[in-house]
């Protein structure tokens, strides 16, 4: 029979998984012993679970170069650039939502009244194109390192995240084809909320699209963290990341300007009401995508701070 001191060892082992594997290999046994002594045969409580989770995540953040200065400058700069990449993945999700929300907005009022909204929308489009170009440029700059990584068999280390991304992408494409066939059998009103089944299916597809973007972002980060980038390439990537963060900020401001302009000129459009009504110009979809963009800007901004703080040390390399 298992003794009281060992009955909850699996719980302790699971809690230690919050810590990085390298940290567990070095300190895990000692920490597990301390935790077991403190528990004295009892189950881990909520306070202990939260404390270990918080400490483990902090250790992971330090190990990834996201906080502190213990990691080499190159790792801190790389982590800052990857934060900007993650921010752009979130912005792509928000951008898709904005494209849907703003669809046909020019038909909601006169061209004169919608002049500010038209200008803001143009800035959003320019920002989206510029952001895509920056991300693509970053991928092109890293092609040599990716080639070396692949030839060395490094793909085995990232096979799981890449496989997940491919599988979900296939499901998203399949669902899109099925949804398109369904949509062609419906009228405009049914495609815009009158058909409950189609609306639910469309929201499910949107969730799949978001998951696809998130998984490819995670796969990209997983690959990028393992690439052997020289100091010169890393400096270029850092510069692109700073530019990407600036463009993301511009795009977010433009979305806010479009929202404000539409709220002034045609508030009924924002809430899908009939012309001339005055609903509260803050519908849930706009609030959600605006919040996501703000989170993306803050994330990218923190990434830039990490890059700038480590730039001098990297430039000396």
N, C-alpha and C positions, 0 to 999 in steps of 0.2 A: 504494500500500500504506500502511496506517495505521502511523504511527511509534510507537515504543515509549512515548513520552510520552502518546499519545492512546488506546492500545489498551484501557485500563481506565477511560476517562472515564465510560462508562455506569455502572460500579460506583460511582464517586464520586458521580455525580448521584443514584443511587438512595439512597445513604447520607445525602445531604443532605436527603432527603425527611422524615427524622426531625424536621427543624426546621420551624417554621411558615412558611407561604408569605411573609408580610410580612418575616420575618427573612431568608429566602433572597433576596428581592428586594434587600435592602439589603446583606447581607454574604455571600451565597452564592458569588459569583464569587471573592471574595478567599479564602474558606475552601477552595474547590475548588482554587485554585492552590496554596495551602499544602499541602494533602493530596497533590496530584500531585507536588509537589517532594519531599515526604517519601517517597513511594512509589518515585520514580525508575524508573517503568515496571513495578514489581512489582504484584501483585494485593493489594488490602487484606486484611490479616490479621484474625484473630478479635479481637485486642486493640483494633485501630483501629476495627473495626466496633462493638464494644461501647462504646468511648469516645464515638464519635459518636452512637450511639443514646441513651446516657445523657444526654449534653449536649443533644441535640435534644429529648428528652422533658422535661428540666428547663426548657428555653426555652419549650416549649409550656405547661408548668404555670405559669411566670411570666406568660406572655402571657394565660393564662386567669384569672389572679388567684388561682390555687390555692396559690401559695407567694410569699413576699416581700411587700413593700409598695410595689412600683413602680407597680402599677396603681391607678386611682382607687378610693376607698372603695366606691363603688357597685358596681364590678366585683367587688371582693373579697367584698362581701356577697352579690351575686348568685351567685357561684361557691360560696360556703358553702351557700346555700339549695339550689342544684342538687345539691350533694353529698348533702344530706339526701334529696332526691328520688331519686337513684340508690340510696341505701341502702334506701329503701322499696321500690324495684323488686326488689332482691335479697330483701327480707323477704317480698314477695308470693310469690316462688318457694319460699322456705323454708316459708311458711305453707301453701302447697298440699301440700308434702311432709308437714308436721305433721298436716294434716287427714286424710291417708291413713294415717299411722302411728298416729294416735290413734283411728281409726274403731272404734266399738263397744267402747271401753275400759271402759265402765260394766258390761259383761257379764262382765268377767274376774274379779270378786270381789264381795264383799258391799258394799252401799252405805256401810256404816259404815267399812269398811277403806279405801274409795276416797274418803272425804270430802276429804282434802287435795288429791288429784288433781282431784276435781270442782271445788274452789274455784280451783285454779290454771288449769284449763281455762276457767272462766268469765272469769277475768282476761284470758286470751289472746283470747277472743271479743270482750270489751269493747275491748281494745287494737286489735284488727283493725278494728272498726267505727269507733273514734275516729280511727285512722290514715287510713282511707278518707275520713272526713269532712274531715280536715285537708287532704289532697291535693286533694279536690274543691273545698274552699274556696279553696285557692291558685289553682286553675284559674279559678274564678269571678271572683276579684279581678283576674286578668290578662285577662279577656275583652275589655275596652276596648282594651288594647294589641294583643291578637291581631287584633281587627277592623281597627285601623289598619294593622297589618302586612300583613294580607291585601289590603286595598284598595290598598296601595302596591305590590302585586305581589311581596311578599316570599316568597310560597309557592314561587316558582321556586328560591330558594336552598335550600329544605328539601324539594324534591320527591323527591329520591333516597331519603333516610331514611324519608319517609312512604310512598313506594311500596313499599320493602322491608317495612315493617311491615304494610301492607295485604295484600301477597302472602302473607307467612308466616301472617298471621291467617286468610286464606281457606283455606290448606292445613291449618291446625290445626283449623278448624271442620269441613272435609271429612273429615279423619282421625277426628275425634270421632264424627261420624255413622256412619262405617264401623265404628269400634270398638264403638259402642253396639249396632249390629245384630249384630255378631259376639258380643258379650257375652251377648245375650239367648238365644243358642243354646247357651250353656255352663252347666254347673252351678257351684255355689259354689266347689268345690275347683279346678275348671279356671280360674275367674276369679282365683284366689288362688295361682297358681304351678304347678298341675298340668299346664296346657297351655303348653308351651314357646313355641309360635308366638304365642299370645296375649300371653304375658308380654313377649316381645321387642317385639311391636307396641305394647303399652302403654308400655313404656319409651321407644320411639321417639316416641310421642305426648307423653309427659312432656317429652322434649327439645324438641319443637315448641312446647309451651306456654311453656317457659323462654325459648326463642328469641323467641317473640312478645312476652313481657313485656320482655325485654331490648331488642328493636328499638323498641317503643313508648316505652320509657324514653329510648333514644337519640334518637328523633325529638322527644320532648318537650324534652329538653335542647337539641337543635339549634334548635328554635323559640324556647325561652325565652332563649337567649343572644343572639338577634337582636331581641328586643322592646325597644321604647323605653319603659321603665318610669320613671315619675316617682319622686322621692324618697319621697313618701308611700306609694305603692303598694309600693315596694321595702321600706319599713319594715314594712308589713303582712306581706308575703311572708316577711321575715326572722323576724318573730314567729311565724308559722305553722311555719316550719322548725324553730325552737327547740322549739316544742311538739311537733312531729312526732318530733324526736329523743328527747325525753323519753318519749313514748308508746312508741316503738320499744324503748327501753331497758327500760321496764316489761314490754312483751310478751316480750322475750327472757328476762328474769328469770322470768316466769311459765312459759315453756316449760321452763326449767331446773328450776323447782319441780315441774312436772307430771312430768317425767322422774324426778326424785329420789323423788317420792311413789309412782310406779308401780314403780320399782326396789325400793322397800321393801315395797309391798303385793302386787304381782303381777308379779315380774320375768319370768315366763314369757311374759306378753303382749307385752313389748317385743321378744322374739326369735321370736315366733310359735310357741312351744312349748306343750305340753299343761300344763294346770293342775297346780301342785304341784312342778314342776321348778324348778331354780335356775341358769339359764344366766347368762353374763356379761351384765349389763344395759346393754350399750353396742353395740347393733347398728349396722352401717354407715349405714343411712339416718338414724338419730338423730344419729350423730356428724357426718354430712355437713350436715344441716340446722342443727345446733347451731353448727358452724363457720361456716356461711354467715351465720347471725344475728349471730355475734360480729363477723365482718368488716363487716356492715352497721352495727352499733352503733359500731364504731371509725370507720368512714367518716362516719357522721352526727355523731359527736362532734367529728371534725376540722372538719367543716363549721360546727358551732356555734362552735368556737374562732375560725374565720375571721370569722364574723359578729360575735361579741362584740368582737374586737380592732378591728374597723372601724366598730363601731356609733356611737361618739361622733362620728367624722368624718361619717358619713352623717346623723346627727341634726342636725348643724349646717348641712347642705345646704338 
